[in-house]
Amino acid sequence: MKIQLCNMRLSGNDKRYYESRLQEFADLLPSTLDRDIASVQFGKQDTRGGFSITLVDQSGCVPMQKFFDNKSEMLGFVIGYLSANSNQKYL
């Protein structure tokens, strides 16, 4: 599944780690949701300055969106979600 980073940078030594976790999260979503999702957008997308995970369907509509106060909170949610849906632990 296609992912997009919107107005958000991943930098430092953990950049590749977080990119792969975001891609893994996007790939896991179709099996856990009963929706046809075309892409997943991560980043700073609302006017309040918060971050969000936005699901975009085949027709370009946004059926679901989850908001977070900051980037660390959003990345923590993604890693926790992956950890809860697998036998591996992400540290």
KOLNUMI-13952 format. One record per residue: residue in three letters; y, z, x of N, C-alpha, C in turn. Coordinates in steps of 0.2 Angstrom, whole numbers, padded with zeros to 4 digits, always signed. Layout:
N
AlaYZXYZXYZX/...
END
This chain:
91
Met-0006+0000+0004+0000+0000+0000+0006+0000+0004/Lys+0011-0003+0002+0018-0004+0006+0022+0003+0005/Ile+0024+0005+0011+0029+0011+0011+0036+0008+0013/Gln+0041+0012+0011+0048+0010+0013+0051+0017+0015/Leu+0055+0017+0021+0059+0023+0022+0066+0021+0021/Cys+0069+0025+0016+0076+0023+0014+0081+0028+0016/Asn+0085+0026+0020+0091+0031+0023+0088+0037+0026/Met+0082+0036+0029+0079+0042+0033+0076+0039+0039/Arg+0077+0043+0044+0074+0042+0051+0069+0047+0053/Leu+0064+0044+0056+0059+0048+0059+0060+0047+0066/Ser+0061+0053+0070+0062+0052+0077+0058+0058+0081/Gly+0058+0057+0088+0055+0062+0092+0048+0061+0093/Asn+0044+0065+0096+0037+0065+0098+0033+0064+0092/Asp+0035+0067+0086+0031+0067+0080+0032+0061+0075/Lys+0035+0056+0078+0037+0050+0074+0031+0046+0071/Arg+0026+0045+0076+0020+0041+0074+0016+0045+0070/Tyr+0015+0052+0071+0011+0056+0067+0014+0056+0059/Tyr+0020+0057+0058+0023+0057+0052+0022+0050+0048/Glu+0023+0045+0052+0023+0038+0049+0015+0037+0047/Ser+0011+0039+0051+0004+0038+0048+0002+0043+0042/Arg+0005+0049+0042+0004+0053+0036+0007+0050+0030/Leu+0013+0047+0031+0016+0044+0025+0012+0038+0022/Gln+0009+0034+0027+0005+0028+0025-0001+0031+0022/Glu-0004+0036+0025-0011+0039+0022-0009+0041+0015/Phe-0004+0045+0014-0002+0047+0007-0001+0042+0002/Ala+0002+0036+0004+0003+0031+0000-0003+0027-0002/Asp-0008+0027+0003-0014+0024+0002-0019+0028-0003/Leu-0018+0035-0003-0022+0039-0007-0019+0039-0014/Leu-0013+0038-0016-0010+0038-0022-0014+0034-0028/Pro-0015+0028-0027-0019+0024-0032-0025+0027-0035/Ser-0029+0031-0030-0035+0034-0032-0034+0040-0036/Thr-0028+0043-0035-0027+0050-0039-0023+0049-0045/Leu-0019+0043-0046-0015+0042-0052-0018+0036-0056/Asp-0017+0036-0062-0020+0030-0066-0014+0025-0067/Arg-0010+0024-0062-0004+0019-0063-0005+0014-0058/Asp-0002+0008-0059-0002+0002-0054+0004+0003-0050/Ile+0003+0005-0044+0009+0007-0040+0009+0001-0034/Ala+0015-0002-0034+0016-0008-0029+0019-0005-0022/Ser+0023+0000-0022+0025+0003-0016+0028+0010-0017/Val+0028+0014-0011+0031+0021-0011+0037+0021-0007/Gln+0042+0024-0009+0048+0024-0005+0049+0032-0004/Phe+0051+0033+0003+0052+0040+0005+0059+0040+0008/Gly+0063+0045+0006+0070+0046+0009+0075+0049+0005/Lys+0081+0048+0008+0087+0051+0005+0089+0046+0000/Gln+0088+0047-0007+0089+0042-0012+0094+0045-0018/Asp+0095+0051-0018+0099+0053-0023+0106+0055-0021/Thr+0111+0056-0025+0118+0057-0023+0119+0064-0021/Arg+0115+0069-0023+0116+0076-0021+0114+0077-0013/Gly+0111+0072-0010+0109+0072-0003+0102+0074-0002/Gly+0098+0075-0007+0092+0077-0007+0087+0071-0005/Phe+0081+0073-0004+0076+0068-0002+0071+0067-0008/Ser+0068+0061-0008+0063+0060-0014+0057+0056-0012/Ile+0052+0056-0015+0046+0052-0015+0047+0048-0022/Thr+0047+0041-0021+0048+0037-0027+0042+0032-0027/Leu+0039+0032-0033+0034+0027-0034+0037+0021-0038/Val+0035+0015-0036+0038+0009-0039+0032+0005-0041/Asp+0032+0003-0048+0026-0001-0050+0027-0009-0049/Gln+0023-0012-0052+0023-0020-0051+0029-0023-0053/Ser+0032-0021-0059+0037-0024-0062+0044-0021-0059/Gly+0044-0017-0054+0050-0014-0051+0053-0008-0054/Cys+0049-0005-0059+0052+0001-0062+0049+0007-0058/Val+0053+0013-0059+0051+0019-0056+0048+0023-0061/Pro+0041+0024-0061+0038+0028-0066+0038+0035-0064/Met+0038+0037-0058+0038+0044-0055+0042+0045-0049/Gln+0045+0050-0049+0050+0052-0043+0049+0060-0042/Lys+0049+0062-0036+0048+0069-0035+0054+0071-0030/Phe+0058+0076-0031+0064+0077-0027+0063+0083-0023/Phe+0066+0083-0017+0065+0089-0012+0072+0090-0009/Asp+0073+0096-0007+0080+0098-0004+0081+0095+0003/Asn+0076+0094+0007+0077+0092+0014+0071+0088+0016/Lys+0072+0084+0022+0066+0080+0024+0060+0084+0026/Ser+0061+0090+0029+0055+0094+0031+0051+0097+0025/Glu+0055+0098+0020+0051+0100+0013+0047+0094+0011/Met+0050+0088+0011+0046+0082+0009+0040+0081+0013/Leu+0041+0081+0020+0035+0080+0024+0030+0085+0024/Gly+0032+0091+0022+0027+0097+0021+0023+0096+0015/Phe+0026+0093+0010+0023+0092+0004+0018+0086+0005/Val+0019+0081+0008+0015+0076+0010+0009+0078+0014/Ile+0010+0082+0019+0004+0085+0023+0000+0089+0019/Gly+0003+0094+0015-0001+0098+0011-0005+0095+0006/Tyr-0002+0089+0003-0006+0085-0002-0012+0082+0001/Leu-0011+0079+0007-0016+0076+0011-0022+0081+0013/Ser-0020+0087+0015-0024+0092+0017-0028+0095+0011/Ala-0025+0095+0005-0028+0097-0001-0034+0092-0004/Asn-0032+0086-0002-0037+0080-0004-0042+0078+0001/Ser-0043+0082+0006-0047+0080+0011-0050+0086+0014/Asn-0055+0085+0019-0058+0091+0022-0055+0092+0029/Gln-0051+0088+0031-0047+0089+0037-0041+0093+0036/Lys-0039+0096+0042-0033+0100+0042-0028+0097+0046/Tyr-0022+0096+0044-0017+0093+0048-0012+0098+0050/Leu-0011+0098+0057-0007+0103+0060-0001+0100+0064/
END
